[in-house]
Amino acid sequence: MERISDWLHEKNPGLDAPIDADEDLIEARLIDSMDFLEFIDLLEDMSGSTIDLQEVTIDDFRTLNRVRARFLDATGPAAAPAAAG
């Protein structure tokens, strides 16, 4: 998660504090629509998997904990559709 945190700090230079794992990244405007596709590219690079935008919702990207659970844990993208059904 350090790589994601570093990316978020790079995109938000005024952000000095650590990002809480449950902070809403979208509501806090740490990720905006201009950076969203770059954020997906970062997650794909980190996970080694393609993210199908038809299979995810905006809530999957809201917090660092949700990002970790959905895309980076062993139960990430491949297992998530089965868990949702």
WOURVEN-V157548 format. One record per pair of residues at least 12 apart in sequence whose ideal C-beta (glycine too) atoms are under 7 Angstrom apart, sorted by sequence separation. I is the first residue (numbers start at 1). GAP is how many residues later the second one is. If there is no record, write none. Layout:
BEGIN
{{I	GAP} {I	GAP}}
END
This chain:
BEGIN
{{5	14} {12	18} {51	20} {8	22} {11	24} {43	24} {47	24} {47	25} {46	26} {51	26} {55	26} {49	27} {43	28} {49	28} {47	29} {31	30} {47	30} {26	32} {7	35} {26	35} {25	36} {26	36} {25	37} {4	38} {24	38} {25	38} {24	39} {23	40} {22	41} {21	42} {3	43} {21	43} {22	43} {21	44} {19	45} {4	60} {1	63} {4	63} {1	67}}
END
